[in-house]
Amino acid sequence: MKLELVLIPSTGDGHLRPLVEVAKLLLDNDDHLSITVIIIPSMHGFQTTSYSSYIASLSTTSNDRLRFSFISSADRPNSPDAEPNFISYMESYKPVVKATVAKLTDSAQPPSSRLAGFVMDIFCTTMIDVANDFGVPTYLFYPSNATFFGLQIHVQYLCDVEKCDIISELKDSDTELEVPCLTRSLPAKCFPSVLLNKEWLPVFLRQARRFRETKGFLVNTFAELEPQAMSFLSSGDNNLPTVYAVGPVLSVENNGLDLADDKQTEILRWLDDQPDRSVVFLCFGSMGGFSEDQAKEIAIALERNGCLR
């Protein structure tokens, strides 16, 4: 019998591309599996050029085993929130996603296939309710690293169990924290700012509280890269579902990048000509950006660290 998986990525390059690559890996490992990726439109219609091009490329790559279902913003029910945050925005698409999956299952002719489960991005935990409505398990895909995943779990423990007000206690503090997923203490001044933001902290806490409702986690890493974090996540002390290291998940094709072959060759040739261990790759995410002054400060800091030639 054929098995059908539903994958729900969050919007943004760093969430969509890795989950599509996970879909390909799953299909390569099981001939009885087919996958439908449900793509929700970006909030406020914001998309990078690369993301828009990649979305367009997906519409031409569907096949019998890997399909893409594009939800239109026009299908979204009117939200009671005039200015929805990201969580309420995703929440508002639950009826549309449920209807899409229902149509998918209705079109299947039993006993040829059955819905086996959902795999969803970390920002789509509200869709766990949709999976529950269909009586199938949910797996969570964590596109970032295991260390940040472990930190998020620990922050939720501090807030919910230790009743710690981390924003007031850690912001502008000289405190150092013992974090189980790290090999050394973490200075409060190095704490990720997003976890000390009064708007984003509740989002991450709400995510973490729902993590344990899933059947397992697929994390974009491998154990040898982050042994401390993987040990913490797999220890059983957190009452977490099984954690699977499925990385590195890479999208190495040029889909949507509009990068000419000669330009790619030029970049690779330049890298080949550099001395060993002399190049630092900085990645600030698909939404990252800095002012000219900030970029100069980063360049100066790298130049002065004594490790670069």
C-alpha positions as CSV (number, residue, x, y, z in Angstrom):
1,M,0.0,0.0,0.0
2,K,1.2,3.5,-0.9
3,L,1.8,5.9,2.0
4,E,1.1,9.6,1.7
5,L,3.0,12.3,3.8
6,V,2.0,15.9,4.0
7,L,4.8,18.4,4.5
8,I,4.1,22.0,5.7
9,P,7.0,24.4,5.5
10,S,7.1,27.9,6.9
11,T,7.6,30.8,4.5
12,G,11.1,31.9,3.7
13,D,14.1,30.4,1.9
14,G,15.7,28.9,5.0
15,H,12.5,27.0,5.8
16,L,11.1,25.9,2.5
17,R,14.3,24.7,0.7
18,P,15.5,22.4,3.4
19,L,12.1,20.8,3.9
20,V,11.8,20.2,0.1
21,E,15.2,18.5,0.2
22,V,14.1,16.4,3.2
23,A,11.1,15.3,1.0
24,K,13.5,14.2,-1.7
25,L,15.6,12.2,0.8
26,L,12.5,10.5,2.1
27,L,11.3,9.5,-1.4
28,D,14.8,8.2,-2.3
29,N,14.6,5.8,0.7
30,D,11.1,4.5,0.3
31,D,9.5,3.6,-3.1
32,H,6.1,3.2,-1.4
33,L,6.0,6.8,-0.3
34,S,4.5,9.9,-2.0
35,I,4.6,13.4,-0.6
36,T,2.5,16.6,-0.9
37,V,4.1,19.8,0.1
38,I,1.5,22.4,1.1
39,I,2.9,25.9,0.6
40,I,1.3,28.8,2.5
41,P,1.8,32.3,1.1
42,S,4.2,34.7,2.8
43,M,2.8,37.1,5.5
44,H,2.1,40.6,4.1
45,G,3.1,39.2,0.7
46,F,6.8,39.8,1.4
47,Q,9.2,37.6,-0.6
48,T,12.8,37.8,-1.6
49,T,13.6,37.6,-5.3
50,S,15.3,34.2,-4.7
51,Y,12.3,32.9,-2.8
52,S,9.9,34.0,-5.4
53,S,12.0,32.4,-8.2
54,Y,12.3,29.1,-6.2
55,I,8.5,29.0,-5.6
56,A,8.0,29.4,-9.4
57,S,10.5,26.6,-10.1
58,L,8.6,24.2,-7.8
59,S,5.4,24.6,-9.9
60,T,7.2,22.9,-12.8
61,T,8.8,20.1,-10.8
62,S,5.8,18.2,-9.5
63,N,5.6,14.5,-10.3
64,D,3.6,11.4,-9.3
65,R,5.4,11.1,-6.0
66,L,6.3,14.7,-5.1
67,R,3.6,17.3,-5.5
68,F,3.3,20.9,-4.5
69,S,0.0,22.4,-3.4
70,F,0.0,26.2,-3.4
71,I,-2.5,27.9,-1.2
72,S,-3.7,31.3,-2.3
73,S,-3.9,34.2,0.1
74,A,-7.4,34.7,-1.2
75,D,-8.4,31.4,0.3
76,R,-7.5,32.6,3.8
77,P,-10.5,33.3,6.0
78,N,-10.8,36.8,7.3
79,S,-8.8,37.1,10.5
80,P,-10.2,38.8,13.6
81,D,-6.7,40.4,14.0
82,A,-6.3,43.6,12.0
83,E,-2.5,43.1,12.3
84,P,-1.9,39.4,12.9
85,N,1.4,38.2,14.3
86,F,3.1,35.3,12.7
87,I,1.4,32.7,15.0
88,S,-2.1,34.0,14.4
89,Y,-1.4,34.3,10.7
90,M,-0.5,30.6,10.5
91,E,-3.4,29.8,12.7
92,S,-5.8,31.4,10.3
93,Y,-4.7,28.9,7.5
94,K,-5.7,25.8,9.5
95,P,-9.2,25.5,7.8
96,V,-7.6,25.9,4.4
97,V,-4.9,23.3,5.1
98,K,-7.5,20.9,6.5
99,A,-9.6,21.2,3.4
100,T,-6.6,20.7,1.2
101,V,-5.6,17.5,3.0
102,A,-9.2,16.3,3.0
103,K,-9.3,16.8,-0.8
104,L,-6.0,15.0,-1.1
105,T,-7.3,12.0,0.9
106,D,-10.7,11.9,-0.9
107,S,-9.0,11.8,-4.3
108,A,-7.0,8.7,-3.2
109,Q,-8.7,5.5,-4.1
110,P,-8.5,3.0,-1.2
111,P,-6.8,0.7,-0.6
112,S,-4.1,2.1,-3.0
113,S,-2.8,4.7,-0.5
114,R,-3.4,6.1,3.0
115,L,-2.4,9.3,4.9
116,A,0.6,8.3,7.1
117,G,1.4,11.6,8.8
118,F,2.5,15.2,8.7
119,V,6.0,16.7,8.8
120,M,6.0,20.4,9.6
121,D,8.3,23.3,10.1
122,I,8.9,24.6,13.6
123,F,6.8,27.7,12.9
124,C,3.8,25.6,11.9
125,T,3.1,23.8,15.2
126,T,-0.4,25.1,15.1
127,M,-1.0,22.5,12.3
128,I,-0.6,19.7,14.8
129,D,-4.3,20.2,15.4
130,V,-5.0,19.5,11.7
131,A,-3.0,16.3,11.9
132,N,-4.8,15.3,15.0
133,D,-8.1,15.8,13.2
134,F,-7.0,13.2,10.7
135,G,-5.7,10.9,13.4
136,V,-2.2,10.8,12.1
137,P,1.2,11.5,13.8
138,T,3.2,14.7,13.4
139,Y,6.9,15.0,13.0
140,L,8.7,18.3,13.4
141,F,11.4,19.5,11.1
142,Y,13.9,21.9,12.7
143,P,15.9,23.6,9.9
144,S,18.3,25.3,12.3
145,N,21.0,23.6,14.3
146,A,20.6,21.3,17.3
147,T,22.3,23.7,19.7
148,F,19.7,26.4,19.2
149,F,17.0,23.8,19.4
150,G,18.4,22.7,22.8
151,L,18.6,26.3,23.9
152,Q,15.0,26.9,23.0
153,I,14.0,23.8,25.0
154,H,16.1,25.0,28.0
155,V,14.6,28.5,27.8
156,Q,11.1,27.0,28.0
157,Y,12.2,25.0,31.0
158,L,13.5,28.2,32.7
159,C,10.3,30.1,32.0
160,D,7.7,27.4,32.8
161,V,9.4,25.3,35.5
162,E,11.9,27.7,37.1
163,K,9.5,30.6,36.7
164,C,12.4,32.8,35.5
165,D,11.6,36.1,33.8
166,I,14.6,35.8,31.4
167,I,14.0,39.2,29.8
168,S,14.3,41.2,33.0
169,E,17.0,38.9,34.5
170,L,19.3,38.4,31.6
171,K,19.0,41.6,29.5
172,D,22.1,43.8,30.1
173,S,23.3,41.3,32.7
174,D,26.8,40.0,33.4
175,T,25.4,36.6,34.4
176,E,26.7,33.4,32.9
177,L,24.2,30.5,32.3
178,E,24.8,26.8,32.4
179,V,23.0,25.5,29.4
180,P,22.9,21.7,28.9
181,C,23.3,21.7,25.2
182,L,26.5,23.8,25.4
183,T,30.0,22.6,26.5
184,R,30.6,25.8,28.4
185,S,28.6,28.5,30.2
186,L,26.8,31.1,28.1
187,P,27.3,34.8,29.0
188,A,24.0,36.6,29.1
189,K,25.4,39.3,26.8
190,C,25.8,36.6,24.2
191,F,22.2,35.3,24.6
192,P,20.3,35.4,21.2
193,S,18.5,38.7,21.2
194,V,15.4,37.1,19.7
195,L,14.9,35.2,23.0
196,L,15.1,38.4,25.0
197,N,12.6,40.2,22.8
198,K,9.1,40.6,24.4
199,E,7.4,40.1,21.1
200,W,9.3,37.0,19.9
201,L,9.9,35.2,23.2
202,P,6.2,34.2,23.5
203,V,6.4,32.8,20.0
204,F,9.4,30.6,20.8
205,L,7.8,29.5,24.1
206,R,4.5,28.6,22.4
207,Q,6.5,26.5,19.9
208,A,8.5,24.7,22.5
209,R,5.4,23.9,24.6
210,R,3.9,22.0,21.6
211,F,7.0,20.2,20.6
212,R,6.2,17.3,23.0
213,E,2.9,16.7,21.2
214,T,4.8,15.4,18.1
215,K,6.1,11.9,17.4
216,G,9.7,13.0,16.7
217,F,12.1,15.6,15.5
218,L,14.1,15.8,12.3
219,V,17.0,18.2,12.9
220,N,19.2,19.6,10.2
221,T,22.5,18.5,11.7
222,F,24.6,15.4,12.2
223,A,25.7,13.9,15.6
224,E,29.5,14.4,15.0
225,L,29.0,18.1,14.4
226,E,27.0,18.8,17.6
227,P,27.6,15.9,20.0
228,Q,26.8,17.9,23.2
229,A,23.5,19.2,21.8
230,M,22.4,15.8,20.4
231,S,23.3,14.1,23.6
232,F,21.1,16.6,25.5
233,L,18.2,16.3,23.2
234,S,18.4,12.5,23.2
235,S,19.0,11.9,26.9
236,G,15.4,11.3,27.8
237,D,15.6,13.8,30.6
238,N,13.5,16.3,28.7
239,N,10.6,14.0,27.9
240,L,11.2,14.8,24.3
241,P,10.1,12.6,21.4
242,T,12.9,10.8,19.4
243,V,15.3,13.2,17.7
244,Y,16.7,12.2,14.3
245,A,19.8,14.0,12.9
246,V,19.0,14.2,9.1
247,G,21.6,16.8,8.1
248,P,23.3,18.4,6.5
249,V,20.2,19.1,4.3
250,L,21.5,21.2,1.4
251,S,19.9,22.7,-1.6
252,V,22.9,22.7,-4.0
253,E,21.0,23.3,-7.2
254,N,20.7,26.8,-8.7
255,N,16.9,26.7,-8.7
256,G,15.7,30.3,-8.2
257,L,19.2,31.7,-7.7
258,D,19.7,33.0,-11.2
259,L,23.4,32.3,-10.9
260,A,25.0,31.9,-14.3
261,D,27.5,29.0,-14.7
262,D,30.3,31.3,-15.5
263,K,29.7,33.3,-12.3
264,Q,29.6,30.2,-10.2
265,T,32.8,29.0,-11.8
266,E,34.4,32.3,-11.1
267,I,33.4,32.1,-7.4
268,L,34.7,28.5,-7.0
269,R,37.9,29.3,-8.8
270,W,38.5,32.2,-6.4
271,L,37.9,30.0,-3.4
272,D,40.3,27.3,-4.8
273,D,43.0,29.9,-5.0
274,Q,42.8,30.9,-1.4
275,P,45.1,29.5,1.3
276,D,43.7,26.7,3.5
277,R,41.6,28.0,6.4
278,S,41.7,31.6,5.2
279,V,38.1,32.1,4.2
280,V,35.3,32.7,6.6
281,F,31.7,32.2,5.4
282,L,29.2,34.5,7.1
283,C,25.5,33.6,6.8
284,F,22.9,35.8,8.3
285,G,19.8,34.0,7.0
286,S,17.5,34.9,4.1
287,M,16.1,37.8,6.0
288,G,19.4,39.1,7.5
289,G,20.6,42.5,6.6
290,F,22.9,45.2,7.9
291,S,23.5,48.9,7.4
292,E,26.8,49.9,5.7
293,D,28.3,50.9,9.1
294,Q,27.4,47.6,10.6
295,A,28.9,45.7,7.7
296,K,32.1,47.7,8.0
297,E,32.3,46.9,11.8
298,I,32.0,43.2,11.1
299,A,34.7,43.4,8.5
300,I,37.0,45.3,10.8
301,A,36.4,42.8,13.7
302,L,37.2,39.9,11.4
303,E,40.4,41.6,10.2
304,R,41.6,42.4,13.7
305,N,41.0,38.9,15.2
306,G,44.4,37.8,14.1
307,C,43.2,34.6,12.5
308,L,42.6,35.8,8.9
309,R,45.2,36.6,6.3
